[in-house]
């Protein structure tokens, strides 16, 4: 699935099954919540924290997908083409950091 396909698929789901997008502000709050859930899984799986019962109900893959879902929702409702945005970001990082991480 391409990024464009993902944006179109999420849009169809939101407009059909989901009955429309939440507001941008609500989706930003949802994104923050999802990033927090992702952080919890990473901290307990790869960090020093020890998981309590229920901490790892969801997998890393599921939490990453939830973050991606809400990111796509925000992009769709604000008219951002994520393919173009990612390409632009990669170019910016390449131009800025092409020699930055070379060992000397």
PyMOL commands that set and color helices and strands:
alter all, ss='L'
color gray80, all
select helices_A, chain A and resi 3-16+24-45+60-78+82-97
alter helices_A, ss='H'
color red, helices_A
deselect
rebuild
show_as cartoon
